[in-house]
Amino acid sequence: MKTFTTRVLAVSGAIAISLGAAACSKSETPSTGGSASASASTSAGTTSSTTTSSSDGSQASDILDKAKTNALAATSGAFVGQVDQSGKTIKIDFKGTSDGKTADISIEMEGDGKARVISVTDGVYIQGDATFWKKQGAPASVQKAGDKFIKAPASAGTMTESLSLKSFLEKAFGAVTPQQLAPTVGSENVGGVDCWVLTDKKGKQEGALYVSKDKSEVVRFTGSSASPGQLDFSKWNEDLGIKAPEAAQIMKIG
């Protein structure tokens, strides 16, 4: 189960880098934008002590199936957290729709800088710090963008499907199978939400999925001892209020 968190964050990082490279393309002239924080935060939440209930394994499998079905059927959602990969920490704050038409993703990659990607109907906007743009080999003008956004060229619009919540979840849930689950189902309260807790057969330290008891919604996913991480999910099927940056936030290039 440890690969759930790493898959989601690895995909996010790849998207940010790919879009950054697209924005740096000299074959098209991006238009642009401004100041907004690109930091990603981790929501620790509050967790009560764990109690467990015995199961023959079918309960765990059923909970996983309902959580997966609901997550993939959701029209929108959000998650925030971080994971350590190869000794480096990646932080992410994601909000987006299932179809990928609107998304607001902030990601911070240790050693590779910070970036924020906003995808809306009229285009994809990217904001990065100096380290991020330097890593992308951006033109000098882009590297001086400061906290302004760059509007990616039209060709980047084809990548919006990769920004979809459904795409993230399909890849992430693809890393979890009923065979990996311990037959015992735990019970915890996370941030005021009563949850079922599914763990890896090797124990909670090797990965855990927290699913709300009332709605069968994913609430939290934790990584393994070798690849620690935590993603906290919220805002399922809510209006996320994602909008393009204000004109003053977009830097004009060329």
C-alpha positions in Angstrom: 0.0 0.0 0.0 3.0 2.2 0.3 2.9 3.0 -3.4 -0.4 4.9 -3.2 1.2 8.1 -1.8 4.3 7.8 -3.9 2.4 7.3 -7.2 0.2 10.3 -6.6 3.0 12.7 -5.7 5.3 11.3 -8.4 2.6 12.0 -11.0 2.1 15.5 -9.7 5.7 16.3 -9.8 6.0 15.0 -13.4 3.1 17.1 -14.5 4.5 20.3 -12.9 7.9 19.7 -14.5 6.4 18.9 -17.9 4.1 21.9 -17.9 7.1 24.0 -16.8 9.1 22.8 -19.8 6.1 23.5 -22.1 5.9 27.1 -20.7 9.5 27.6 -21.5 9.1 26.6 -25.1 10.5 29.2 -27.5 8.3 28.0 -30.4 5.2 29.6 -28.9 4.8 32.8 -27.0 3.1 32.5 -23.7 1.1 35.3 -22.3 1.0 35.8 -18.6 0.6 37.1 -14.4 1.4 37.3 -10.7 1.6 36.9 -7.0 0.3 33.9 -5.2 1.8 31.6 -2.7 3.1 28.3 -4.2 3.7 26.6 -0.9 2.1 23.3 -0.1 0.9 22.5 3.4 0.4 19.3 5.2 -2.8 18.8 7.2 -1.9 16.6 10.1 -5.5 16.5 11.5 -6.3 14.9 14.8 -6.4 11.2 15.4 -7.8 9.3 18.4 -6.4 6.1 19.7 -7.0 3.0 17.5 -9.4 0.2 18.3 -9.7 -2.8 16.1 -12.4 -5.3 15.2 -11.8 -8.8 13.8 -12.8 -9.6 10.3 -12.3 -12.6 7.9 -11.0 -10.2 5.3 -14.2 -9.7 3.4 -15.0 -6.5 5.4 -11.7 -4.9 4.5 -12.1 -5.8 0.8 -15.7 -4.4 0.9 -14.6 -1.1 2.5 -11.8 -0.8 -0.1 -14.2 -1.4 -2.9 -16.7 1.1 -1.7 -14.0 3.7 -1.1 -12.5 3.2 -4.6 -15.9 3.3 -6.3 -16.9 6.6 -4.5 -13.6 8.2 -5.1 -13.6 7.5 -8.9 -17.2 8.6 -9.1 -16.6 11.9 -7.4 -16.9 15.1 -9.5 -14.2 16.9 -7.5 -12.0 16.6 -4.5 -8.8 17.8 -2.7 -5.9 16.3 -0.9 -2.8 17.7 0.9 0.3 16.1 2.2 3.8 15.0 1.7 5.9 11.9 1.0 9.6 11.1 1.2 11.1 9.6 -2.0 14.7 8.6 -2.3 15.5 10.7 0.7 13.8 13.8 -0.7 10.5 15.3 0.5 7.7 16.2 -1.9 4.8 18.3 -0.6 1.6 18.8 -2.5 -1.7 20.6 -2.2 -4.2 19.5 -4.8 -7.7 20.7 -5.7 -9.4 19.7 -8.9 -12.3 18.2 -10.8 -12.6 14.6 -12.0 -12.4 15.7 -15.7 -9.3 17.8 -15.2 -10.9 20.9 -16.7 -10.2 22.8 -13.5 -7.3 22.2 -11.1 -5.1 24.1 -8.7 -2.0 22.2 -7.7 0.9 23.5 -5.6 3.9 21.3 -5.3 7.3 21.6 -3.6 10.0 19.2 -4.5 13.1 19.2 -2.3 16.0 20.4 -4.5 13.7 21.2 -7.5 11.8 24.2 -6.2 8.2 25.1 -5.8 5.5 25.4 -8.5 1.8 26.0 -8.8 -0.3 25.0 -11.7 -3.8 26.4 -12.3 -5.8 24.8 -15.1 -9.1 26.5 -16.1 -11.2 26.7 -19.3 -9.1 29.4 -20.9 -5.7 27.8 -20.3 -3.0 26.6 -18.0 -1.1 28.9 -15.8 2.2 28.1 -14.1 4.0 29.8 -11.3 7.4 28.8 -10.1 10.2 29.9 -7.8 13.7 30.7 -9.1 14.9 27.1 -8.4 12.0 25.5 -10.3 12.4 27.7 -13.4 16.2 27.2 -13.4 15.7 23.4 -13.3 13.5 23.7 -16.3 16.1 25.7 -18.2 13.7 28.6 -18.6 14.6 31.7 -20.6 16.0 34.5 -18.6 12.8 36.5 -18.9 10.8 33.6 -17.2 13.4 33.1 -14.5 12.8 36.8 -13.6 9.0 36.2 -13.3 9.2 36.3 -9.5 5.8 35.4 -8.1 3.9 36.0 -11.3 2.3 33.3 -13.4 3.2 32.3 -16.9 0.4 31.2 -19.3 1.4 28.0 -21.0 1.2 27.8 -24.8 -1.9 26.2 -26.3 -0.1 22.9 -26.7 -0.1 22.4 -23.0 -3.8 22.4 -22.9 -3.8 18.7 -24.1 -2.2 17.8 -20.7 -5.2 18.9 -18.7 -6.5 15.3 -18.5 -3.4 14.4 -16.6 -4.4 17.0 -14.0 -7.7 15.3 -13.4 -8.6 14.0 -10.0 -9.7 10.7 -11.6 -6.3 10.3 -13.3 -4.6 10.6 -9.9 -6.9 8.2 -8.2 -6.9 5.6 -10.9 -3.1 5.4 -10.7 -3.1 5.5 -6.9 -5.8 2.8 -6.4 -4.0 0.7 -9.0 -1.3 0.2 -6.3 -3.8 -1.3 -3.8 -5.3 -4.8 -3.9 -7.5 -6.7 -1.5 -4.7 -9.2 -1.2 -2.5 -6.6 0.4 -4.9 -5.9 3.2 -4.8 -7.2 6.7 -7.9 -9.1 7.7 -8.4 -7.0 10.8 -10.2 -3.6 10.3 -9.4 -0.8 12.7 -11.4 2.2 13.8 -10.1 5.7 14.4 -11.4 9.3 14.5 -9.5 11.6 12.2 -10.3 15.3 12.5 -13.7 14.5 13.9 -14.5 11.9 11.2 -15.1 8.3 12.4 -13.1 6.1 10.0 -12.5 2.5 9.2 -8.7 1.8 9.0 -7.4 -0.7 6.5 -3.7 -1.6 6.9 -1.1 -3.5 5.0 -0.7 -7.2 6.0 2.7 -6.3 7.4 1.2 -3.7 9.7 0.1 -0.1 9.9 3.7 1.1 9.5 3.6 -0.3 5.9 0.6 1.7 4.9 -2.9 2.5 5.9 -6.1 3.7 4.3 -8.7 5.7 6.4 -12.3 5.6 5.1 -15.2 7.4 6.6 -17.8 5.2 8.1 -20.8 7.3 7.1 -20.0 8.0 3.5 -17.3 5.5 2.5 -15.0 8.4 1.4 -11.2 8.4 1.5 -10.0 10.5 4.4 -6.4 9.7 4.7 -3.7 7.5 3.2 -0.3 6.9 4.9 2.9 5.5 3.4 5.4 2.9 4.7 8.3 3.0 7.0 10.7 3.0 4.0 8.7 5.6 2.1 6.8 7.6 4.8 4.1 10.0 3.7 0.6 11.1 4.4 -2.2 12.5 2.2 -5.4 13.9 3.7 -8.4 14.1 1.5 -11.4 16.4 1.7 -14.0 18.5 -0.3 -15.4 15.5 -2.2 -18.0 16.6 -4.8 -17.7 20.3 -3.6 -17.4 23.5 -5.6 -13.7 24.2 -5.3 -13.9 27.8 -6.6 -10.9 27.5 -8.8 -10.3 30.6 -11.0 -7.6 31.9 -13.4 -5.1 34.3 -11.8 -6.0 37.9 -12.0 -4.5 39.8 -15.0 -2.1 41.6 -12.8 -0.8 38.3 -11.6 0.2 37.2 -15.1 3.5 38.2 -16.6 3.6 39.3 -20.2 6.4 37.7 -22.2 7.8 38.8 -25.5 
